[in-house]
Amino acid sequence: MSSSTTARAARRRTLRVAAATLVAAAGLTLTACAGSNAADAKSAGHTNSAAAESSASGWSGLQSTGAKAEVKAGVAAKQSGSAHAANDGKAASTVRTQRLADGISTAEITKLGDQHYRAKIVARGSVLATLETKGHDDGLDANDMFVTLTLDGQVHSWMGGGHQGPGTFKLAGGWTAKVTKVGELRYRAQIIGHDGVAATLETKGHDVGLNANGIYIVLSSGGVISAHA
């Protein structure tokens, strides 16, 4: 055999070995991919299995039960709110309607709670003002008609008799009022009796009122004070 023939035979063997190597490498790659896909499939199968086991163990049922519990809680809260609103509505029922001193206006009085009353001043179908007791009497100067609402829900009204403060004025029932201005729309009135200062009224942007042993007193935000037995 010539040297050239020997060389060609050697090259053919080298190519066959290289081809075999490539085929083997490709086979390894395919095997690896197949293994990876199988692992993924197994993992996915495990996930689905876990979900199935979860469902079978009652987890889905627990979630549903929780949702139902939330719904029931919401219904209960709504029912409680409705009951509360109903109670409030009952508590705020109108006690009575009373004609006021001007002969035109009326006071619609409602009870909101213990020593808690509201009086809407109504004229010709319109609410002109609202008085409300919240631990103290309330009062109003409505164009020289004075109105008080007491802690026991009594309304008293009268016309005129006002004194423009600042100043010191004699009031009904032997009381004296010392009115001072302490700010814009803010006046203070010391109600003075035989034993000194018995009470203090102060406006803070709105009128105020007081029942002083059966003498009803109103101090307006403009500094006008009036009293009536």
N, C-alpha and C positions, 0 to 999 in steps of 0.2 A: 504494500500500500504506500502510495506516495505521500510526501509530507503535506501537500495541499489537501489531499483527501482526508488525511488525519485531522487537519485543522478544521475542515468543514464539519466533520463528525463531532468534534469537540464543541463547536458553536451550537450545533443542533441540541446536544445534551444540555448545554448551558441554558438555552431558550426553554427546553422542556422543564428543567428544574425551576427556572424563573416563573414559568406559567403555572407550574404546580404550586409554587409558593403563593402566587397571587390568588389562585383558586382557594387555597387553604385560608388565606387572610380574609377573603370575601366570605368564606364560610363562617369564620370566627365572628365577623361583623354581623352577619345575618343572625347567627346564634345569639349574639349579645343583644341585638335589637329585639329578637323574639323573646328573650328572657326579660327584657325591660318591659315589653308590652304585656307579657304574662304577669309580671309583678304589678303593673298598673291595673291590669284587669283584676288581679287578686285583691289589690288594695281597694278598687272600686267595689268589688264584690263584698269585701269586708265592711266597707262603709254602708252599703245597702243592707248587709246583714245586721250591722249595728242598729240601723234605723228600724229594721224589722223587729229586732230584739227589743229596742226601745218601745216600739209600738205595742209589742206583745207584753212587755212588762208593765204597761199601763201609763207610761209617760205621757203619751198623747192624751189619754183620758184625764191625767192630772192637769195638763194645760187647759183642757176644755173645762174641767171643774173650776180651775182658777178663774177663767173668763166668766163662767156662770156666777161665781162668787162675787166678782167685780160688778156684774150686772145687777145681782141681787142687792149688793151694797148700794149701788146707785139708785135702785128703786126705793130702797129703804130710806136713803137720804132725801130723795124726792118726796116720799110720803111724809117724812119728818118735817121737811120744809113746808109742805102743804098744810100739815097739821099746825105748824107754827104760824103760818100765815092766817089760817082759820082762827087760831086763838087770838092773834093780834087783831084780826078783823072784829072778833067778838069784843075784845077789850076796848077797841076804839069805837064802839057803837055810840050813836048819839044819845046823850042823856036827856037833853031838852033844848028847846029854842026859846029865847027870851027877847022881848022887845026892849030896845034901849031908849035912853032919855030923849033923843032927838025925834022920836016918833017915826022914823024912817028905817033906821038900821035895826038889825037883829043880831043876837049872838047865838051861834050854833055850838053848843057845848058838848064835848065828848070826853069820856074818861079813858085814859091811857094806862093807868096803873094806880098804885097807892099814892095818894096826894099828887097825882100827875094828871092834869087836865089840860085840854086845849079848847080855846074859844075862837071861832072864826067870825069876824065882824063882816056881815053881809048886808049890802044895800042894792036894791033893784037887780038882784040876781048875781051880783059881782062880789067876790071876796075882797074887801078893802084892806084888811089887816088880820093878823093872827096873834093871839096871846097864848102863852103856854107856861104852866108852872113846872119847874124842875127843881124842887127842893126849896122854892121861894115863890112868893106872890109875884104877879106881873101886872103891868099897867100900860095905859095908852092915852095919849092926847090926840083925839081925832077932830081937828078943827074946832077946838074949844068944847068938845064933848069929851069928858074924861071917863075912862073905863078901867075897872080893876077886875082881875081874876084871882081868886084866893086858892089856897092849897086844898080847900074842901070843895072846890068847883063852883063857888058862888060868884056871880057877876054883879057888880054894882056900877051904875053910870049916873052921871050928873052933868049939868051944863054950866059953864062959866066958873067964876070964882078963882081964876088963876092969877098968880103973882109972877112977874118977870124978874128972874134973878140976873146977876148976883144981888144978894141982900138978905135981910133977916125979916121974917114975916110971921104974924100970928095966924095959926090955923085953927080949925074947928077942934073941939074936944080939949082945949087948953094946951095944945101943942105949939111949939115954936120951931120954925124951919130956918136954918142958916144955910143959905145956898151960895156956893162958890163955884167959879169956873176953873176947871183944871186942864182944859184942852179944847180942841176943835170938836164941837158937838158932844162935849163931855163936861157934865156938871155933877157936883156932889152936894147932897143936902143932909145935914145933920138934923135929926128929929129929936128935939130937946123937950123933956118933961120936967116935973118937979125935982127929980133925982138926977138930972143931967142928961147926957146923950143916951137916948134909948135905942136908936137905930140910925143907920146911915144908908141913904140911897145914892147910887151913882150910875149915871148913864154912860154907856160905852158904845155910842153910835145908835142907841135905841132907847125908847122910853122905858121907865120902870115904875112899879107900883108897890103898895104896901098896905096891909091891914094892921093898923095900930090900935089894938083894943077896940075895934068897932068903928074907928075913924079911918076912912079909905083915902089914901094919899097917892097922887101921881106926880112924878117929876119927868118932864119931857127932855128930849135931847137938846132942845133949844133953851133950856133953863127955866121953863115955866113950871111952877108948882101949884097944885090945887088940892084941897081936902074937902071931904064931905062925910057927914055922920050917917 
